Amino acid sequence: MRASVALAVGSGLALRLYLIHRFPMNAAGDSEIYLELARNWLDRGVYGMSVNGQLTPVDLRSPGYPAFLAAVYATLGRSRYAVLLAQVFVDLGTCALIAMLAARVAPATMRRRAAIAGLCLAALCPFIANYSTVFLSEVLDTFLTALALAVLASGFNEYDRAGGLRDRFPDDYALRQPRIITWLRSPWFLGGLGAGFATLVRPEAPLLLAAAGLVVLFRWRRRNDWLKLIRAAILMFVGMILPLVPWGARNWRVLGEVQFLAPRYSQLPGEFVPKGFNSWTNTWMWRFRDVYLSQWKVNDEEIVVSQLPPYAFDSDDERERVSDLIDEYNEALTIDPNLDQGFREVARQRTERAQLRMRQG
């Protein structure tokens, strides 16, 4: 087994080092935002960005990954390789957690094989390993997600004779230690805590606890188990919210708003959000490439009407109307409130013709 573990870890390490050497992406998407936030936080004590030449506190990204970057800079120096190598070892830690998770959910007779298989698959999977080469939050988020899952799975880590999972709850230890310590050591609280820290990296992490809650609800659906169900739910929620409290308090104190995640539209403080334009695109977008053709070009590039799919328009008259609006946008590469109202009206009319279309804003 030791040889298999060493081979899997060594192969995973070699794969990630090869990707860093052969495909050094370094910056992509939000990378510059994360790097600027980390530098300003570390050097100037402000979680913010330069806006119109002034350092301005912001909340457009959660602080988890910038905190990771700042920690690496402070301890290992400001080298891109320091960050990338730190991400490599975090990613290998994720592989170990996946192996633990596989062992915990497998039948007792297959734990060792499940752990080795999980470790090998995770170590050699290129879809996460390639994120080790770039300054993005995916590696850290995957680690925290795997950690939360492994901890939550330990709540059901005892097996009965049939090989099924048997419930484990903090009451098993109530006679040995104070109840509050028992609760704080429970997998439900610790799993919620892991999900809370993951939320500080990416805001969709609470969905993890929603999935765990469905499992717990199914297993403890009987009346006799309702007390365990309620306590598990409360502990998961409390564990999740605790890491978010300082971030929400900072946003309330500095920005005057209660924001526990990040703004929905990732806007800067006081920045205008073209919700009407978003309402229009939400009535027809359903493929990922549609985002590149419309929403991700706003404020940066011209939008080409001829590249938009046919289902973005219900008629030739609507196409002509939208073309006029987009021509107006292309002149300034920005959407002001008046132009945004034009897109909002088109969205309203499209929604009235087909009620299942999404219209937001």
Secondary structure as UniProt FT lines:
FT   HELIX           2..22
FT   TURN            29..30
FT   HELIX           31..44
FT   STRAND          48..51
FT   TURN            52..53
FT   STRAND          54..57
FT   HELIX           64..76
FT   HELIX           80..105
FT   HELIX           108..110
FT   HELIX           111..124
FT   HELIX           126..129
FT   HELIX           130..133
FT   HELIX           138..153
FT   HELIX           154..156
FT   STRAND          158..159
FT   TURN            161..162
FT   STRAND          165..166
FT   HELIX           170..173
FT   TURN            174..176
FT   HELIX           179..184
FT   HELIX           187..199
FT   TURN            200..201
FT   TURN            203..205
FT   HELIX           206..219
FT   HELIX           223..225
FT   HELIX           226..255
FT   TURN            264..265
FT   TURN            269..270
FT   HELIX           275..281
FT   TURN            282..284
FT   HELIX           288..293
FT   HELIX           295..297
FT   TURN            298..300
FT   HELIX           305..307
FT   HELIX           310..312
FT   HELIX           316..332
FT   HELIX           337..353
FT   TURN            355..356
//
